[in-house]
Amino acid sequence: MNVLVVGAGAMGRWFAESIPADLAFADAKPRVAEDAARAVGGRAVALDTDETFDAVCLAVPIPAVAEAIVDHAPKAERAIIDVTGVMATPLDAMDEHAPTLERVSLHPLFGADTAPGNVAVVTDESGSVTDTLLAAIDSRGNTLVETTAAEHDDAMTTVQAGTHAAILAFALSANSVPEGLRTPVYDELSALADHVTDGESRVYADIQASFDGATDVANAAERLADADPAEFERLYREAAKLRDGQTDQGSETEADE
């Protein structure tokens, strides 16, 4: 099987390293494609190559995925896949521009440097190529989580955009604290802030623009800031109740599985 990976950054390389294939990399920056080919194996090709491949994987920034599918779907003979992190948009574009191909959207729910982990999967049209690729990703220690585009994208509003907004708000508002005056909660949140701010700002901006988690976080923070002590206690109890409900729901889901 030969596979073209469009977008030779961290996620494109993760996908390429996870599958058994003759690999080709294409990127808007040819040097990046060449570096990926040297690091992972395979070869670099021009972004506008007229070659065709058994499968094409789009590992491009979220805002670019729809246009990338239009441009590169003709290069796929049997399957088209994306690993962008949003699902409704690429699947709609695949359905329109690659209706006869196997079509799958993947979202590795981790950074490429922390693999393996959970990989969200929406299969729009399955077949032998995508079955082989998914089996290979599973065999690398990842857990494939079947979902729907709507369920995934709704979850990412909280899981990614809301979480990132809350952590960055802490990072932006926190004062410097002497070592001896820190608490375990502060240290845990500070470590999360260090982790988030060690990434690529563009990626976090793309996620926020796609899922808009900051609005709910800002509204909740404003409610807390405006609360008198009695209202603050009520909001505290509300938060605890919501967390208990989510924990119980998670336990029931695990028990059902």
C-alpha positions in Angstrom: 0.0 0.0 0.0 1.3 3.5 -0.8 0.1 6.5 1.3 0.5 10.2 0.8 0.6 12.2 4.0 -0.2 15.9 3.4 1.2 17.9 6.3 4.5 16.6 7.6 4.3 18.0 11.1 4.0 16.1 14.3 0.6 14.5 13.7 1.4 13.7 10.1 4.6 11.9 11.2 2.7 10.1 14.0 0.2 8.7 11.5 3.0 7.7 9.1 5.0 6.0 11.9 1.8 4.0 12.9 1.0 2.4 9.5 2.6 -0.2 7.2 3.0 1.6 3.9 5.2 3.0 1.3 5.2 6.6 2.4 5.2 10.0 0.6 5.1 13.3 2.4 3.9 16.6 1.0 3.9 19.9 2.8 3.5 23.6 2.1 7.1 23.9 3.3 9.1 21.3 1.2 11.9 21.2 3.7 9.5 19.9 6.3 8.4 17.1 4.0 12.0 16.2 3.3 12.8 16.1 7.0 9.8 13.9 7.7 10.9 11.5 4.9 14.4 11.2 6.4 13.1 10.8 9.9 10.2 8.3 9.3 11.2 6.8 6.0 9.7 7.3 2.5 10.1 10.2 0.2 9.1 13.8 -0.2 6.9 14.9 -3.1 5.7 18.3 -4.3 2.4 19.5 -2.8 1.0 19.8 -6.3 2.1 16.3 -7.4 -0.1 14.6 -9.9 0.8 11.1 -8.6 -2.0 9.0 -7.1 -1.9 6.8 -4.0 -3.9 4.1 -2.4 -4.7 6.4 0.4 -4.3 10.1 1.2 -4.1 11.4 4.8 -4.6 15.1 5.6 -2.7 16.2 8.6 -3.1 20.0 8.0 -4.2 22.8 10.3 -8.0 22.8 11.1 -8.8 25.9 9.0 -7.1 24.4 5.9 -8.7 20.9 5.9 -11.7 21.6 3.7 -9.6 23.2 1.0 -6.9 20.5 1.3 -9.5 17.8 0.7 -10.6 19.6 -2.5 -7.0 19.8 -3.6 -5.8 16.3 -2.7 -8.9 14.0 -2.9 -8.1 13.4 -6.7 -4.8 11.8 -5.6 -6.5 9.1 -3.6 -7.5 5.9 -5.4 -9.1 4.0 -2.6 -9.2 5.9 0.7 -9.0 9.4 2.2 -8.4 10.1 5.9 -7.8 13.2 8.1 -6.2 13.7 11.5 -6.9 17.3 12.0 -8.9 17.3 15.3 -12.2 18.4 14.0 -14.6 16.0 12.3 -17.8 17.4 10.8 -15.9 19.7 8.4 -13.6 17.2 6.9 -16.2 14.5 6.7 -18.6 16.8 4.9 -15.8 17.8 2.4 -14.9 14.1 1.9 -18.5 13.2 1.2 -18.7 15.9 -1.4 -15.3 15.5 -3.1 -14.5 11.8 -2.5 -17.9 10.1 -2.5 -16.6 6.8 -4.0 -13.6 6.4 -1.6 -13.3 4.9 1.9 -13.6 7.9 4.3 -12.4 8.1 7.9 -11.7 10.9 10.3 -9.3 10.4 13.2 -8.4 12.5 16.2 -5.5 11.3 18.3 -6.4 12.7 21.7 -2.8 13.3 22.7 0.3 15.0 21.5 2.5 13.1 19.1 5.2 12.9 21.8 2.9 11.2 24.3 1.5 8.4 22.1 0.0 6.0 22.4 -3.5 6.9 23.7 -7.1 7.2 22.7 -7.9 7.9 19.1 -11.4 9.1 18.2 -12.7 7.5 15.0 -15.6 8.3 12.7 -15.9 5.9 9.8 -18.0 7.3 7.0 -17.2 4.6 4.5 -15.1 1.6 5.5 -13.1 -0.9 3.4 -10.0 -3.0 3.3 -7.6 0.0 3.2 -9.0 1.9 6.2 -9.5 -1.4 8.1 -5.8 -2.2 7.6 -4.7 1.3 8.7 -7.0 1.3 11.8 -5.8 -2.2 12.8 -2.2 -0.9 12.5 -2.9 2.1 14.7 -4.6 -0.2 17.2 -1.7 -2.6 17.3 0.6 0.3 18.3 -1.1 0.4 21.7 -3.7 3.0 20.9 -7.4 2.6 21.8 -9.8 3.3 19.0 -12.9 5.1 20.2 -15.8 4.9 17.8 -17.9 8.1 17.8 -19.9 10.4 15.6 -18.8 13.7 14.2 -21.4 15.6 16.2 -20.6 13.8 19.4 -16.9 14.4 18.9 -17.1 18.1 18.0 -19.5 18.8 20.9 -17.1 17.0 23.3 -14.1 19.0 22.1 -15.9 22.3 23.1 -15.2 21.2 26.7 -12.4 18.7 26.4 -10.1 21.0 24.4 -11.4 24.5 24.0 -12.9 25.0 27.4 -10.0 23.3 29.2 -7.4 25.3 27.3 -9.3 28.5 28.0 -9.5 27.9 31.7 -5.8 26.9 32.0 -4.6 29.9 29.9 -6.8 32.3 32.0 -5.1 31.0 35.1 -1.7 31.5 33.4 -2.6 35.0 32.4 -4.0 36.0 35.8 -1.6 34.3 38.2 0.9 36.2 40.2 4.4 34.9 41.0 4.2 32.8 44.2 7.2 31.9 46.5 8.0 28.2 46.6 7.1 27.7 50.2 3.6 29.3 49.9 2.3 27.0 47.1 -0.5 24.5 47.6 -0.9 21.1 45.8 -3.8 22.4 43.8 -1.8 25.4 42.7 1.1 23.2 41.7 -1.1 20.9 39.7 -2.7 23.8 37.8 0.7 25.5 37.3 2.1 22.3 35.8 -0.9 22.2 33.4 -0.2 25.8 32.4 3.4 24.9 31.7 2.3 22.0 29.6 -0.2 24.0 27.5 2.0 27.0 27.0 4.8 24.8 25.7 2.8 24.0 22.5 2.2 25.9 19.3 0.0 29.0 19.8 -1.6 28.6 16.3 -2.8 25.1 17.1 -4.5 26.4 20.3 -6.0 29.3 18.4 -7.4 27.1 15.7 -9.0 24.8 18.4 -10.6 27.8 20.1 -11.9 29.2 16.8 -13.4 25.8 15.9 -15.1 25.0 19.2 -15.4 28.2 21.2 -14.9 26.9 24.7 -13.8 30.3 26.2 -17.2 31.8 26.3 -18.7 29.4 28.8 -15.5 29.6 30.9 -15.6 33.4 30.9 -19.3 33.4 31.9 -18.6 31.0 34.8 -15.7 33.1 36.0 -17.8 36.2 35.8 -20.5 34.6 37.9 -17.9 33.7 40.6 -16.3 37.1 40.5 -19.7 38.8 41.0 -20.9 36.4 43.7 -21.3 37.4 47.4 -20.3 34.7 49.9 -23.7 33.0 50.0 -23.9 32.9 46.2 -20.3 31.7 46.0 -21.1 28.8 48.3 -24.2 28.0 46.1 -22.0 28.0 43.0 -19.4 25.8 44.8 -22.2 23.3 45.6 -23.5 23.5 42.0 -20.0 22.7 40.7 -19.6 19.8 43.1 -23.0 18.4 42.1 -22.1 18.7 38.4 -18.8 17.0 38.9 -20.5 14.2 40.9 -23.0 13.7 38.1 -20.2 13.5 35.5 -18.3 11.1 37.6 -21.3 8.9 38.1 -22.1 9.0 34.4 -18.6 8.0 33.5 -18.8 5.0 35.9 -22.0 3.9 34.4 -20.5 4.1 30.9 -17.5 2.0 32.0 -19.8 -0.5 33.6 -21.9 -0.8 30.5 -18.8 -1.5 28.4 
